[in-house]
Structures are given as structure tokens and as C-alpha cells.
């Protein structure tokens, strides 16, 4: 993993995104152990709090869980990420239909939201 210091994306978000993609692409399996916050911060040249924030957001999203001395591991709940996205998309589609927004405009709105850092 590399952190791009010139990116508009904050370092914690680059870390979070790296692990979220690896988990969702199944490059990191359920139960896989993530590096310790301190070790990863040292490897990447980041503050410990920066990596801790990324891990905290991954945990809030249900992608990882912290097991005390056992460290941070990929959560079994991470397998349900796509289900959560489908539920959100279904709800969004219902709202779009209810408001009479065209499919094209609804997709433009989603694209704009996804493009935000």
C-alpha cells in the first residue's frame, strides 16, 4: 500500500479505501489479520491516529472487528457488504420513482456522490 501525499483524498481515507476494496474483492478473507495500527502507521509514515481513524471507520462499516490482543481482523459481517449496498440502492430507486426523477438524473446524482472524496 502506498499513500499519495499529493492526493486530494486524506491519508486516513486512502488507508480505509485500500482495506475496504481488498475486503470487498475478497483479497482479504474473513478472519485475515490486519497490521497493528502502530506498525502500519510506521510503515506508511503516518500518525498513529490517522491509521486508527481508518480502522475505526472500517469497524463502524462492519468490515473489520477488533479483538483486543488478537488485533484487528476482517469481520464475517463483511460478506454482507453487497447486501447492504443492494438494500440502499433499492431504497434509493424507490425514492427516485416516488419523486419522479428520471433514471438518467438519478444515475448522475449517484455518480456525483461517488466522486466526492
Buried (B, 14 or more C-beta within 10 A) or exposed (E): EEBEEEEEEBBBBBBBBBBBEBBBEEEBEEEBEBBBBEEBBEEBEBEEEBBBBBBBBBBEBBBBBBEEEEBBBBBEBBBBBEEEEEEEEEEBEEEBEEEEBEEEEBEEEEEEEEEEE
